[in-house]
Amino acid sequence: MLILIILFVGAVAYKKISTDKNNEPTQVNKIAKVRVKQYTTSNTNLELQLTGVTQAGKVVDLRARTAGTIASIKIKEGTLLKQGDELFALSQDDRLNNLKQAEADVDYARSRYNNSVKLNKRNFKSKTAVDNDLANLRRAQAALKKAKLDIEYTNIKSPFDGVLQEVFIEAGDYLKIGDNIAKIIQTNPFLVVANVTEKQINQVKLGSAAVIKTINGKEFLGEVSYISKIADPRTRTFKVEALIYGEDTQFFEGMTVQIAIPLDNVNGHLIKQSFLVLDDDGIIGIRAVEQDIVKFYPVQLIKETPNGVWVGDLPDTVNIITNGQAYVRKGSKVQAVAESLY
């Protein structure tokens, strides 16, 4: 938008001067003096600029894996978590008694099986009876494992590093298997999601670096981790995701961010936006001086930066008019003065 405004003002100024010349009486042509600066080509990288939003790497709803009453809540909402941190505890009720009974059942079943094997070797017990005792032992072992898991499930832990986002229960609540307990979000890595157009999608590669910039100006380095193969039927854009690793990212889900994905390097010139003009046909370019004659060079806009605009299609070395370009035209004879002499 800024480039268009500058070009519009320059075009109006040029048109005014041309009109004034037509209305003035004929007089001896006076050679205009313009300021020029020599620019040489240099290398810059192209970037694909996208707008995206942040998402948590994972969002998990913790659910009860055994039934029971909430005995204690050990961590508050918003707490940073490490994998394995204890969050909630269910009452044990008769679980410890069930465990002891299961252990006793295994001991008894193992003893019967071992005796059956000895008797079978002496032909005092059939193979079928031995197999039946083995099946009873395995059932007892499975019941013991279940009793141990039932106790383990009463101590609810964080499945990964993250933040305890929300708690849905209170101490004293009774939970059934599958009831929702809390929501945990993963903050490292964090995810950035953007939509890429059909024209741009082939420029994005898995594993490419991505520079993510927040609205407060902080920058983080990420990596393209996912490229959708299916376009959104409404927007005809493709979903692209980048992962950001680091303990100090401090992202929040739903933040708007700018994403820059570096592409190939190209040659160009970094110039001020005010140097850009429009010719009589509305083509964007710059005016330069060669052997005291004004030339117009169309340019291709490569990218905008805080230091100016990168343009292509210029000679390797060119003397660009930096002051007075709006008041001369292609083919005019001028007196060029180097900018350093002012």
Buried (B, 14 or more C-beta within 10 A) or exposed (E): EEBEEBBEEBBEBBEEEEEEEEEEEEEEEEEBEBBBBEBEBEEBEBBBEBEBBBBBBBEBEBBBBBBBEBBEBEBEEEBEBEEEBEBBBBEBBEBEEBBEBBBEBBEEBBEBBEEBEEBBEEEEBEEEBBEBBBEBBEEBBEBBEEBBEBBEBBEBBBBBBBBBBBBEBEEEBEBEEEBEBBBBBBBBBBBBBBBBEEEBBEEBEEEBEBBBEBEEEEEBEBBBBEBBEEBEEEEEBBBBBBBBEBEEBEBEBEBEBBBBBEBEEBEBBBBEBBBBBBBEEEEBBBBBBEEEEBBBBEBEBBBEEEEBBBBBEBBEEBBBBBBBBBBBBEEBEBEBBEBEEE
